Amino acid sequence: MYRMLIVDDERIIRETLSRHIDWAALDVQVIGTASNGLEAYDIIMDEYPDTS
């Protein structure tokens, strides 16, 4: 299973992507969402999403 982080500055985009796509069917786990690069960096350092 891939581990993925969703990053976008628009809250509605982040929520739509994370909630309305059946990620489990695609063998993907959404580990979180971030609204900017700094938030994303912090989550990446803690959660280690897949980079490939």
Distance bins in CASP14 RR format, pairs under 12 A and 6 or more apart:
PFRMAT RR
TARGET T0000
AUTHOR 0000-0000-0000
RMODE 2
METHOD distances of the structure
MODEL  1
1 23 0 0 0 0 1 0 0 0 0 0 0
1 24 0 0 0 0 1 0 0 0 0 0 0
1 25 0 0 0 0 0 1 0 0 0 0 0
1 26 0 0 0 0 1 0 0 0 0 0 0
1 27 1 0 1 0 0 0 0 0 0 0 0
1 28 1 0 0 1 0 0 0 0 0 0 0
1 29 1 0 1 0 0 0 0 0 0 0 0
1 30 0 0 0 0 0 1 0 0 0 0 0
1 31 0 0 0 0 0 1 0 0 0 0 0
1 49 0 0 0 0 0 1 0 0 0 0 0
1 50 0 0 0 0 1 0 0 0 0 0 0
2 23 0 0 0 0 1 0 0 0 0 0 0
2 24 0 0 0 0 0 1 0 0 0 0 0
2 26 0 0 0 0 1 0 0 0 0 0 0
2 27 1 0 0 1 0 0 0 0 0 0 0
2 28 1 0 1 0 0 0 0 0 0 0 0
2 29 1 0 0 1 0 0 0 0 0 0 0
2 30 0 0 0 0 1 0 0 0 0 0 0
2 31 0 0 0 0 1 0 0 0 0 0 0
2 48 0 0 0 0 0 1 0 0 0 0 0
2 49 0 0 0 0 1 0 0 0 0 0 0
2 50 1 0 1 0 0 0 0 0 0 0 0
2 51 0 0 0 0 0 1 0 0 0 0 0
2 52 0 0 0 0 1 0 0 0 0 0 0
3 23 0 0 0 0 0 1 0 0 0 0 0
3 27 0 0 0 0 0 1 0 0 0 0 0
3 28 1 0 0 1 0 0 0 0 0 0 0
3 29 1 0 1 0 0 0 0 0 0 0 0
3 30 0 0 0 0 1 0 0 0 0 0 0
3 31 1 0 1 0 0 0 0 0 0 0 0
3 32 0 0 0 0 1 0 0 0 0 0 0
3 43 0 0 0 0 0 1 0 0 0 0 0
3 44 0 0 0 0 0 1 0 0 0 0 0
3 46 0 0 0 0 0 1 0 0 0 0 0
3 47 1 0 0 1 0 0 0 0 0 0 0
3 48 1 0 0 1 0 0 0 0 0 0 0
3 49 1 0 1 0 0 0 0 0 0 0 0
3 50 1 0 1 0 0 0 0 0 0 0 0
3 51 0 0 0 0 1 0 0 0 0 0 0
3 52 0 0 0 0 0 1 0 0 0 0 0
4 17 0 0 0 0 1 0 0 0 0 0 0
4 18 0 0 0 0 1 0 0 0 0 0 0
4 21 0 0 0 0 0 1 0 0 0 0 0
4 23 1 0 0 1 0 0 0 0 0 0 0
4 24 0 0 0 0 0 1 0 0 0 0 0
4 26 0 0 0 0 1 0 0 0 0 0 0
4 27 0 0 0 0 0 1 0 0 0 0 0
4 28 1 0 1 0 0 0 0 0 0 0 0
4 29 1 0 0 1 0 0 0 0 0 0 0
4 30 1 0 1 0 0 0 0 0 0 0 0
4 31 1 0 0 1 0 0 0 0 0 0 0
4 32 0 0 0 0 1 0 0 0 0 0 0
4 33 0 0 0 0 0 1 0 0 0 0 0
4 34 0 0 0 0 0 1 0 0 0 0 0
4 40 0 0 0 0 0 1 0 0 0 0 0
4 43 0 0 0 0 0 1 0 0 0 0 0
4 44 0 0 0 0 0 1 0 0 0 0 0
4 47 0 0 0 0 0 1 0 0 0 0 0
4 48 0 0 0 0 0 1 0 0 0 0 0
4 49 1 0 1 0 0 0 0 0 0 0 0
4 50 1 0 0 1 0 0 0 0 0 0 0
4 51 0 0 0 0 0 1 0 0 0 0 0
4 52 0 0 0 0 0 1 0 0 0 0 0
5 14 0 0 0 0 0 1 0 0 0 0 0
5 17 0 0 0 0 0 1 0 0 0 0 0
5 18 0 0 0 0 0 1 0 0 0 0 0
5 28 0 0 0 0 0 1 0 0 0 0 0
5 29 0 0 0 0 0 1 0 0 0 0 0
5 30 1 0 0 1 0 0 0 0 0 0 0
5 31 1 0 1 0 0 0 0 0 0 0 0
5 32 1 0 1 0 0 0 0 0 0 0 0
5 33 1 0 0 1 0 0 0 0 0 0 0
5 34 1 0 0 1 0 0 0 0 0 0 0
5 35 0 0 0 0 0 1 0 0 0 0 0
5 37 0 0 0 0 0 1 0 0 0 0 0
5 39 0 0 0 0 1 0 0 0 0 0 0
5 40 1 0 0 1 0 0 0 0 0 0 0
5 41 0 0 0 0 0 1 0 0 0 0 0
5 42 0 0 0 0 0 1 0 0 0 0 0
5 43 1 0 1 0 0 0 0 0 0 0 0
5 44 1 0 0 1 0 0 0 0 0 0 0
5 45 0 0 0 0 0 1 0 0 0 0 0
5 46 0 0 0 0 0 1 0 0 0 0 0
5 47 1 0 0 1 0 0 0 0 0 0 0
5 48 0 0 0 0 1 0 0 0 0 0 0
5 49 1 0 1 0 0 0 0 0 0 0 0
5 50 0 0 0 0 1 0 0 0 0 0 0
5 51 0 0 0 0 0 1 0 0 0 0 0
6 13 0 0 0 0 1 0 0 0 0 0 0
6 14 1 0 1 0 0 0 0 0 0 0 0
6 15 0 0 0 0 1 0 0 0 0 0 0
6 16 0 0 0 0 1 0 0 0 0 0 0
6 17 1 0 1 0 0 0 0 0 0 0 0
6 18 1 0 1 0 0 0 0 0 0 0 0
6 19 0 0 0 0 0 1 0 0 0 0 0
6 20 0 0 0 0 0 1 0 0 0 0 0
6 21 0 0 0 0 1 0 0 0 0 0 0
6 23 0 0 0 0 1 0 0 0 0 0 0
6 28 0 0 0 0 0 1 0 0 0 0 0
6 29 0 0 0 0 0 1 0 0 0 0 0
6 30 1 0 0 1 0 0 0 0 0 0 0
6 31 0 0 0 0 1 0 0 0 0 0 0
6 32 1 0 0 1 0 0 0 0 0 0 0
6 33 1 0 1 0 0 0 0 0 0 0 0
6 34 1 0 0 1 0 0 0 0 0 0 0
6 35 0 0 0 0 0 1 0 0 0 0 0
6 39 0 0 0 0 0 1 0 0 0 0 0
6 40 0 0 0 0 1 0 0 0 0 0 0
6 43 0 0 0 0 1 0 0 0 0 0 0
6 49 0 0 0 0 1 0 0 0 0 0 0
7 13 0 0 0 0 1 0 0 0 0 0 0
7 14 1 0 0 1 0 0 0 0 0 0 0
7 17 0 0 0 0 0 1 0 0 0 0 0
7 18 0 0 0 0 0 1 0 0 0 0 0
7 30 0 0 0 0 0 1 0 0 0 0 0
7 31 0 0 0 0 0 1 0 0 0 0 0
7 32 0 0 0 0 1 0 0 0 0 0 0
7 33 1 0 0 1 0 0 0 0 0 0 0
7 34 1 0 1 0 0 0 0 0 0 0 0
7 35 1 0 0 1 0 0 0 0 0 0 0
7 36 1 0 0 1 0 0 0 0 0 0 0
7 37 1 0 0 1 0 0 0 0 0 0 0
7 38 0 0 0 0 0 1 0 0 0 0 0
7 39 1 0 0 1 0 0 0 0 0 0 0
7 40 1 0 1 0 0 0 0 0 0 0 0
7 41 0 0 0 0 1 0 0 0 0 0 0
7 42 0 0 0 0 0 1 0 0 0 0 0
7 43 0 0 0 0 1 0 0 0 0 0 0
7 44 0 0 0 0 1 0 0 0 0 0 0
7 49 0 0 0 0 0 1 0 0 0 0 0
8 14 1 0 1 0 0 0 0 0 0 0 0
8 15 0 0 0 0 1 0 0 0 0 0 0
8 16 0 0 0 0 1 0 0 0 0 0 0
8 17 1 0 0 1 0 0 0 0 0 0 0
8 18 0 0 0 0 0 1 0 0 0 0 0
8 32 0 0 0 0 0 1 0 0 0 0 0
8 33 1 0 0 1 0 0 0 0 0 0 0
8 34 0 0 0 0 1 0 0 0 0 0 0
8 35 1 0 0 1 0 0 0 0 0 0 0
8 36 0 0 0 0 1 0 0 0 0 0 0
8 37 0 0 0 0 0 1 0 0 0 0 0
8 39 0 0 0 0 0 1 0 0 0 0 0
8 40 0 0 0 0 1 0 0 0 0 0 0
9 33 0 0 0 0 0 1 0 0 0 0 0
9 34 0 0 0 0 1 0 0 0 0 0 0
9 35 1 0 1 0 0 0 0 0 0 0 0
9 36 1 0 0 1 0 0 0 0 0 0 0
9 37 0 0 0 0 1 0 0 0 0 0 0
9 38 0 0 0 0 0 1 0 0 0 0 0
9 39 0 0 0 0 0 1 0 0 0 0 0
9 40 0 0 0 0 0 1 0 0 0 0 0
10 16 0 0 0 0 1 0 0 0 0 0 0
10 17 0 0 0 0 0 1 0 0 0 0 0
10 33 0 0 0 0 0 1 0 0 0 0 0
10 34 0 0 0 0 0 1 0 0 0 0 0
10 35 0 0 0 0 1 0 0 0 0 0 0
10 36 0 0 0 0 0 1 0 0 0 0 0
11 17 0 0 0 0 0 1 0 0 0 0 0
11 18 0 0 0 0 0 1 0 0 0 0 0
11 19 0 0 0 0 0 1 0 0 0 0 0
11 33 0 0 0 0 1 0 0 0 0 0 0
11 34 0 0 0 0 0 1 0 0 0 0 0
11 35 1 0 0 1 0 0 0 0 0 0 0
11 36 0 0 0 0 0 1 0 0 0 0 0
12 18 0 0 0 0 0 1 0 0 0 0 0
12 19 0 0 0 0 0 1 0 0 0 0 0
12 20 0 0 0 0 0 1 0 0 0 0 0
12 33 0 0 0 0 0 1 0 0 0 0 0
12 35 0 0 0 0 0 1 0 0 0 0 0
13 19 0 0 0 0 0 1 0 0 0 0 0
13 20 0 0 0 0 0 1 0 0 0 0 0
13 21 0 0 0 0 0 1 0 0 0 0 0
13 33 0 0 0 0 1 0 0 0 0 0 0
13 34 0 0 0 0 0 1 0 0 0 0 0
13 35 0 0 0 0 1 0 0 0 0 0 0
14 20 0 0 0 0 0 1 0 0 0 0 0
14 21 0 0 0 0 0 1 0 0 0 0 0
14 30 0 0 0 0 1 0 0 0 0 0 0
14 32 0 0 0 0 1 0 0 0 0 0 0
14 33 1 0 1 0 0 0 0 0 0 0 0
14 34 1 0 0 1 0 0 0 0 0 0 0
14 35 1 0 0 1 0 0 0 0 0 0 0
14 36 0 0 0 0 0 1 0 0 0 0 0
14 39 0 0 0 0 0 1 0 0 0 0 0
14 40 0 0 0 0 0 1 0 0 0 0 0
15 21 0 0 0 0 0 1 0 0 0 0 0
15 30 0 0 0 0 0 1 0 0 0 0 0
15 32 0 0 0 0 0 1 0 0 0 0 0
15 33 1 0 0 1 0 0 0 0 0 0 0
15 35 0 0 0 0 0 1 0 0 0 0 0
16 33 0 0 0 0 0 1 0 0 0 0 0
17 23 0 0 0 0 1 0 0 0 0 0 0
17 28 0 0 0 0 0 1 0 0 0 0 0
17 30 0 0 0 0 1 0 0 0 0 0 0
17 32 0 0 0 0 0 1 0 0 0 0 0
17 33 0 0 0 0 1 0 0 0 0 0 0
18 28 0 0 0 0 0 1 0 0 0 0 0
18 29 0 0 0 0 0 1 0 0 0 0 0
18 30 1 0 1 0 0 0 0 0 0 0 0
18 31 0 0 0 0 0 1 0 0 0 0 0
18 32 1 0 0 1 0 0 0 0 0 0 0
18 33 1 0 1 0 0 0 0 0 0 0 0
18 34 0 0 0 0 0 1 0 0 0 0 0
19 30 0 0 0 0 1 0 0 0 0 0 0
19 32 0 0 0 0 0 1 0 0 0 0 0
19 33 0 0 0 0 0 1 0 0 0 0 0
20 30 0 0 0 0 0 1 0 0 0 0 0
21 28 0 0 0 0 1 0 0 0 0 0 0
21 30 0 0 0 0 1 0 0 0 0 0 0
22 28 0 0 0 0 1 0 0 0 0 0 0
22 30 0 0 0 0 0 1 0 0 0 0 0
23 29 1 0 0 1 0 0 0 0 0 0 0
23 30 1 0 1 0 0 0 0 0 0 0 0
23 31 0 0 0 0 0 1 0 0 0 0 0
23 32 0 0 0 0 0 1 0 0 0 0 0
24 30 0 0 0 0 1 0 0 0 0 0 0
27 50 0 0 0 0 0 1 0 0 0 0 0
28 49 0 0 0 0 0 1 0 0 0 0 0
28 50 0 0 0 0 1 0 0 0 0 0 0
29 47 0 0 0 0 1 0 0 0 0 0 0
29 48 0 0 0 0 0 1 0 0 0 0 0
29 49 0 0 0 0 1 0 0 0 0 0 0
29 50 0 0 0 0 1 0 0 0 0 0 0
30 43 0 0 0 0 0 1 0 0 0 0 0
30 47 0 0 0 0 0 1 0 0 0 0 0
30 49 0 0 0 0 1 0 0 0 0 0 0
30 50 0 0 0 0 0 1 0 0 0 0 0
31 40 0 0 0 0 0 1 0 0 0 0 0
31 43 1 0 0 1 0 0 0 0 0 0 0
31 44 0 0 0 0 1 0 0 0 0 0 0
31 46 0 0 0 0 1 0 0 0 0 0 0
31 47 1 0 1 0 0 0 0 0 0 0 0
31 48 0 0 0 0 1 0 0 0 0 0 0
31 49 1 0 1 0 0 0 0 0 0 0 0
31 50 0 0 0 0 1 0 0 0 0 0 0
32 39 0 0 0 0 1 0 0 0 0 0 0
32 40 0 0 0 0 1 0 0 0 0 0 0
32 42 0 0 0 0 0 1 0 0 0 0 0
32 43 1 0 0 1 0 0 0 0 0 0 0
32 44 0 0 0 0 0 1 0 0 0 0 0
32 46 0 0 0 0 0 1 0 0 0 0 0
32 47 1 0 0 1 0 0 0 0 0 0 0
32 49 0 0 0 0 1 0 0 0 0 0 0
33 39 0 0 0 0 1 0 0 0 0 0 0
33 40 0 0 0 0 1 0 0 0 0 0 0
33 43 0 0 0 0 1 0 0 0 0 0 0
33 47 0 0 0 0 0 1 0 0 0 0 0
33 49 0 0 0 0 0 1 0 0 0 0 0
34 40 1 1 0 0 0 0 0 0 0 0 0
34 41 0 0 0 0 1 0 0 0 0 0 0
34 42 1 0 0 1 0 0 0 0 0 0 0
34 43 1 0 1 0 0 0 0 0 0 0 0
34 44 0 0 0 0 1 0 0 0 0 0 0
34 45 0 0 0 0 0 1 0 0 0 0 0
34 46 0 0 0 0 0 1 0 0 0 0 0
34 47 0 0 0 0 0 1 0 0 0 0 0
34 49 0 0 0 0 0 1 0 0 0 0 0
35 42 0 0 0 0 0 1 0 0 0 0 0
35 43 0 0 0 0 0 1 0 0 0 0 0
36 42 0 0 0 0 0 1 0 0 0 0 0
36 43 0 0 0 0 0 1 0 0 0 0 0
37 43 0 0 0 0 1 0 0 0 0 0 0
37 44 0 0 0 0 1 0 0 0 0 0 0
37 45 0 0 0 0 0 1 0 0 0 0 0
38 44 0 0 0 0 0 1 0 0 0 0 0
38 45 0 0 0 0 0 1 0 0 0 0 0
39 45 0 0 0 0 0 1 0 0 0 0 0
39 46 0 0 0 0 0 1 0 0 0 0 0
39 47 0 0 0 0 0 1 0 0 0 0 0
40 46 0 0 0 0 0 1 0 0 0 0 0
40 47 0 0 0 0 0 1 0 0 0 0 0
40 49 0 0 0 0 1 0 0 0 0 0 0
41 47 0 0 0 0 0 1 0 0 0 0 0
41 49 0 0 0 0 0 1 0 0 0 0 0
43 49 1 0 0 1 0 0 0 0 0 0 0
44 50 0 0 0 0 0 1 0 0 0 0 0
44 51 0 0 0 0 1 0 0 0 0 0 0
END
